[in-house]
Structures are given as structure tokens and as C-alpha cells.
Amino acid sequence: MQNYIELRKKRDLGEILSDTFAFARINSKPLFNILLKTTGIFFLLSVLFSGYYQYTNLNRLVTEDLATFGISIVLLMIGSVLYYASATSSIFAFMQQYLDTKGKVSEEPVIREAKSNIGQMILLSITAYLLL
């Protein structure tokens, strides 16, 4: 069984699909562990803010309280930006470590790299939100 998949080579569509699933099968467990350690808290915050948003949205239909509804939207946006920025930073760091070490990814350098790049990803996410 092949443990390393060369990522930077030209492929046709069938090879792209088969290599994608092979990469996911081989690296799903280490990537999931890294994502759990780097984005777990942000995911829980995003879920909590989403629940609060849904609660205030239902409450707004009854009481028409726009202040708490506005706060819930801002909290939901902050939670989603933090979660997506941390997930993107972690996946990019994992892929870079995978390329640099020819498939022998260790968690500590990936987590360190992801944490160092999360600020840039947050700024990039905010910029993308403003442009959209």
C-alpha cells in the first residue's frame, strides 16, 4: 500500500478522484486529531453562537427585540470567522508539513504552524466577508 501521494503532479479526472480518496483514507485520522486540537474550541463557540442566534431569531418574531437579534448576528459572524480561519490554517499547515516531510506528518509542528498563521487567516476571512 502506498503511504505517500505526490500532490504536485498533473492528473486526469479519474486520477484526481482516486488520489483524493486515497489521501483522505490514509490521512483522515491524523488530520482529524489535529483539527480537534486546533479548532475544537472555536467549533463549540460557533455552535453555541448559532444556537443563540436561532433562539433570538425565534424570540424576535414574538417580541421584535432588534438589539439582541443584532448582537446574535455579530456573535454568529465572529464565531464562524474564528472557526473557519482556524480550520483553514490547520489544513494548510497539515498539507505543507505533508509536502515537506513526504507524508510523515507529526502533530506538534502542524499545530504550532497553524497557531502562528491563524491571525493572518482571520484577517483574510474578514476581508473576504467585506468583499462579499
Buried (B, 14 or more C-beta within 10 A) or exposed (E): EEEEBEEEEEEEEEEEEEBEEBBEEBBEEBBEEBBEBBBEEBBEBBEEBBEBBEEBBEBBEEEEEEEBBEBBBEBBBBBBBBBBBBBBBBBBBBBBBBEEEEBEBEBEBBBEBBBEBBEEBBEBBBEEEEEE
